[in-house]
Amino acid sequence: MIGDYGLSGDEERVQMGLWSIFASQLLMSVDLRTINNVSKALLLNKHVIAINQDPLGLPGRHVLSVSSHVESLLR
């Protein structure tokens, strides 16, 4: 859906981030001849792709709850 369906930049970044964490296959429905530069850069982001292409092929897992970490800092 990146570059397609009228997603905001934030929505596209979240979608790409989740794709990389879940170690999923990337399916694109956008016409690559007309994709905007911001969406194209997101799809070509080497750091995000590297997370998805982890050699073990394992999806990410929850390691820290931000809210509990923030609460501990405020005490």
MDTraj code that builds the backbone (N, CA, C; nanometers):
import mdtraj as md
import numpy as np

residues = "MET ILE GLY ASP TYR GLY LEU SER GLY ASP GLU GLU ARG VAL GLN MET GLY LEU TRP SER ILE PHE ALA SER GLN LEU LEU MET SER VAL ASP LEU ARG THR ILE ASN ASN VAL SER LYS ALA LEU LEU LEU ASN LYS HIS VAL ILE ALA ILE ASN GLN ASP PRO LEU GLY LEU PRO GLY ARG HIS VAL LEU SER VAL SER SER HIS VAL GLU SER LEU LEU ARG".split()
xyz = np.array([
    [0.0808, -0.1199, 0.0000],
    [0.0000, 0.0000, 0.0000],
    [0.0845, 0.1254, 0.0000],
    [0.2141, 0.1102, 0.0172],
    [0.3012, 0.2269, 0.0177],
    [0.3010, 0.2888, -0.1206],
    [0.2747, 0.4194, -0.1257],
    [0.2679, 0.4902, -0.2521],
    [0.1340, 0.4769, -0.3208],
    [0.0397, 0.4130, -0.2553],
    [-0.0903, 0.3847, -0.3145],
    [-0.1971, 0.4051, -0.2065],
    [-0.3199, 0.4147, -0.2420],
    [-0.4334, 0.4209, -0.1493],
    [-0.4375, 0.5449, -0.0617],
    [-0.3571, 0.6463, -0.0871],
    [-0.3654, 0.7719, -0.0149],
    [-0.3211, 0.7670, 0.1301],
    [-0.2291, 0.6792, 0.1649],
    [-0.1791, 0.6750, 0.3016],
    [-0.0929, 0.7974, 0.3294],
    [-0.0947, 0.8429, 0.4536],
    [-0.0063, 0.9527, 0.4919],
    [0.1364, 0.8988, 0.5024],
    [0.2325, 0.9876, 0.5101],
    [0.3717, 0.9465, 0.5273],
    [0.3921, 0.8646, 0.6532],
    [0.3269, 0.9066, 0.7622],
    [0.3376, 0.8315, 0.8879],
    [0.2807, 0.6909, 0.8728],
    [0.1666, 0.6794, 0.8059],
    [0.1049, 0.5479, 0.7862],
    [0.1937, 0.4584, 0.7002],
    [0.2566, 0.5150, 0.6007],
    [0.3476, 0.4366, 0.5173],
    [0.4680, 0.3883, 0.5973],
    [0.5233, 0.4748, 0.6823],
    [0.6387, 0.4354, 0.7642],
    [0.6015, 0.3251, 0.8621],
    [0.4838, 0.3349, 0.9227],
    [0.4386, 0.2301, 1.0149],
    [0.4217, 0.0983, 0.9400],
    [0.3598, 0.1039, 0.8238],
    [0.3390, -0.0180, 0.7455],
    [0.4731, -0.0821, 0.7082],
    [0.5679, -0.0037, 0.6655],
    [0.6990, -0.0573, 0.6274],
    [0.7721, -0.1118, 0.7493],
    [0.7595, -0.0436, 0.8617],
    [0.8234, -0.0919, 0.9842],
    [0.7663, -0.2256, 1.0289],
    [0.6349, -0.2377, 1.0259],
    [0.5724, -0.3645, 1.0639],
    [0.6114, -0.4757, 0.9673],
    [0.6170, -0.4442, 0.8390],
    [0.6597, -0.5430, 0.7403],
    [0.7979, -0.5953, 0.7771],
    [0.8890, -0.5052, 0.8105],
    [1.0261, -0.5488, 0.8386],
    [1.0334, -0.6305, 0.9675],
    [0.9595, -0.5909, 1.0694],
    [0.9625, -0.6621, 1.1974],
    [0.9026, -0.8013, 1.1854],
    [0.7972, -0.8158, 1.1069],
    [0.7300, -0.9454, 1.0939],
    [0.8031, -1.0411, 1.0006],
    [0.9112, -0.9960, 0.9366],
    [0.9871, -1.0790, 0.8421],
    [0.8966, -1.1338, 0.7326],
    [0.8091, -1.0486, 0.6821],
    [0.7120, -1.0865, 0.5793],
    [0.7692, -1.0670, 0.4396],
    [0.6991, -1.1224, 0.3425],
    [0.7310, -1.0941, 0.2031],
    [0.6744, -0.9568, 0.1700],
    [0.7419, -0.8842, 0.0831],
    [0.6953, -0.7518, 0.0439],
    [0.6202, -0.7618, -0.0879],
    [0.4931, -0.7265, -0.0840],
    [0.4105, -0.7226, -0.2039],
    [0.3763, -0.5766, -0.2317],
    [0.4015, -0.5314, -0.3513],
    [0.3734, -0.3928, -0.3859],
    [0.2633, -0.3874, -0.4910],
    [0.1675, -0.2983, -0.4685],
    [0.0577, -0.2830, -0.5636],
    [0.0653, -0.1500, -0.6372],
    [0.1660, -0.0713, -0.6063],
    [0.1802, 0.0613, -0.6654],
    [0.2491, 0.0510, -0.8023],
    [0.2129, 0.1403, -0.8905],
    [0.2787, 0.1488, -1.0207],
    [0.4140, 0.2169, -0.9991],
    [0.5211, 0.1432, -1.0122],
    [0.6541, 0.1961, -0.9827],
    [0.6974, 0.3052, -1.0798],
    [0.6259, 0.3215, -1.1891],
    [0.6566, 0.4293, -1.2841],
    [0.6054, 0.5639, -1.2341],
    [0.5087, 0.5615, -1.1430],
    [0.4471, 0.6868, -1.0973],
    [0.4573, 0.7095, -0.9473],
    [0.5301, 0.6263, -0.8766],
    [0.5412, 0.6387, -0.7307],
    [0.6132, 0.7700, -0.6953],
    [0.5714, 0.8335, -0.5863],
    [0.6373, 0.9582, -0.5460],
    [0.7726, 0.9272, -0.4820],
    [0.8589, 1.0252, -0.4768],
    [0.9971, 1.0056, -0.4299],
    [1.0054, 0.9644, -0.2838],
    [0.9167, 1.0164, -0.2006],
    [0.9189, 0.9820, -0.0576],
    [0.8850, 0.8344, -0.0386],
    [0.7810, 0.7878, -0.1051],
    [0.7418, 0.6474, -0.0947],
    [0.8482, 0.5560, -0.1545],
    [0.9074, 0.5979, -0.2641],
    [1.0134, 0.5197, -0.3276],
    [1.1331, 0.5062, -0.2339],
    [1.1708, 0.6162, -0.1694],
    [1.2830, 0.6124, -0.0753],
    [1.2535, 0.5182, 0.0413],
    [1.1301, 0.5175, 0.0868],
    [1.0904, 0.4282, 0.1953],
    [1.1025, 0.2824, 0.1523],
    [1.0552, 0.2506, 0.0335],
    [1.0639, 0.1128, -0.0164],
    [1.2073, 0.0680, -0.0408],
    [1.2978, 0.1626, -0.0631],
    [1.4374, 0.1292, -0.0900],
    [1.5282, 0.1462, 0.0317],
    [1.4702, 0.1738, 0.1487],
    [1.5479, 0.1985, 0.2697],
    [1.6264, 0.0735, 0.3088],
    [1.7580, 0.0790, 0.2957],
    [1.8442, -0.0375, 0.3205],
    [1.8400, -0.0847, 0.4649],
    [1.8218, 0.0059, 0.5598],
    [1.8186, -0.0320, 0.7011],
    [1.6923, -0.1121, 0.7335],
    [1.5801, -0.0677, 0.6807],
    [1.4535, -0.1382, 0.7045],
    [1.4558, -0.2743, 0.6347],
    [1.5074, -0.2782, 0.5139],
    [1.5173, -0.4047, 0.4412],
    [1.6093, -0.5016, 0.5158],
    [1.7174, -0.4512, 0.5727],
    [1.8109, -0.5372, 0.6464],
    [1.7436, -0.6020, 0.7678],
    [1.6551, -0.5303, 0.8344],
    [1.5826, -0.5892, 0.9475],
    [1.4963, -0.7040, 0.8987],
    [1.4268, -0.6837, 0.7881],
    [1.3410, -0.7873, 0.7321],
    [1.4216, -0.9073, 0.6847],
    [1.5402, -0.8844, 0.6324],
    [1.6213, -0.9901, 0.5737],
    [1.7209, -1.0496, 0.6729],
    [1.6871, -1.0496, 0.8000],
    [1.7721, -1.1089, 0.9027],
    [1.8100, -1.2510, 0.8614],
    [1.9359, -1.2903, 0.8750],
    [1.9794, -1.4229, 0.8302],
    [1.9012, -1.5395, 0.8912],
    [1.8520, -1.5246, 1.0129],
    [1.7754, -1.6328, 1.0751],
    [1.6313, -1.6383, 1.0244],
    [1.5844, -1.5297, 0.9661],
    [1.4482, -1.5261, 0.9142],
    [1.3417, -1.5224, 1.0218],
    [1.3804, -1.4831, 1.1428],
    [1.2862, -1.4795, 1.2543],
    [1.2205, -1.3424, 1.2644],
    [1.0914, -1.3385, 1.2961],
    [1.0269, -1.2085, 1.3177],
    [1.0737, -1.1464, 1.4483],
    [1.0541, -1.0157, 1.4595],
    [1.0891, -0.9470, 1.5827],
    [0.9999, -0.9911, 1.6970],
    [1.0411, -0.9598, 1.8182],
    [0.9598, -0.9929, 1.9349],
    [0.9636, -0.8764, 2.0331],
    [0.8651, -0.8716, 2.1181],
    [0.8527, -0.7636, 2.2160],
    [0.9617, -0.7791, 2.3213],
    [1.0396, -0.6750, 2.3448],
    [1.1453, -0.6813, 2.4449],
    [1.1335, -0.5722, 2.5514],
    [1.0570, -0.4669, 2.5244],
    [1.0459, -0.3574, 2.6205],
    [0.9141, -0.2856, 2.6009],
    [0.8446, -0.2646, 2.7091],
    [0.7229, -0.1848, 2.7038],
    [0.7610, -0.0405, 2.7339],
    [0.7382, 0.0480, 2.6402],
    [0.7778, 0.1873, 2.6568],
    [0.7092, 0.2493, 2.7766],
    [0.5809, 0.2186, 2.7961],
    [0.5090, 0.2815, 2.9070],
    [0.5682, 0.2400, 3.0418],
    [0.6047, 0.1128, 3.0600],
    [0.6618, 0.0717, 3.1886],
    [0.8015, 0.1300, 3.2049],
    [0.8756, 0.1448, 3.0963],
    [1.0084, 0.2050, 3.1035],
    [0.9970, 0.3527, 3.1426],
    [0.9046, 0.4232, 3.0838],
    [0.8836, 0.5646, 3.1155],
    [0.8397, 0.5789, 3.2600],
    [0.7491, 0.4928, 3.3056],
    [0.7038, 0.4985, 3.4451],
    [0.8197, 0.4791, 3.5412],
    [0.9113, 0.3868, 3.5109],
    [1.0244, 0.3640, 3.6010],
    [1.1179, 0.4849, 3.6044],
    [1.1279, 0.5574, 3.4937],
    [1.2121, 0.6774, 3.4912],
    [1.1523, 0.7912, 3.5730],
    [1.0182, 0.7922, 3.5823],
    [0.9512, 0.9008, 3.6541],
    [0.9474, 0.8787, 3.8052],
    [0.9829, 0.7619, 3.8497],
    [0.9806, 0.7339, 3.9957],
    [1.0995, 0.7868, 4.0656],
])
top = md.Topology()
chain = top.add_chain()
for i, resn in enumerate(residues, 1):
    res = top.add_residue(resn, chain, resSeq=i)
    for name in ("N", "CA", "C"):
        top.add_atom(name, md.element.get_by_symbol(name[0]), res)
traj = md.Trajectory(xyz[None], top)
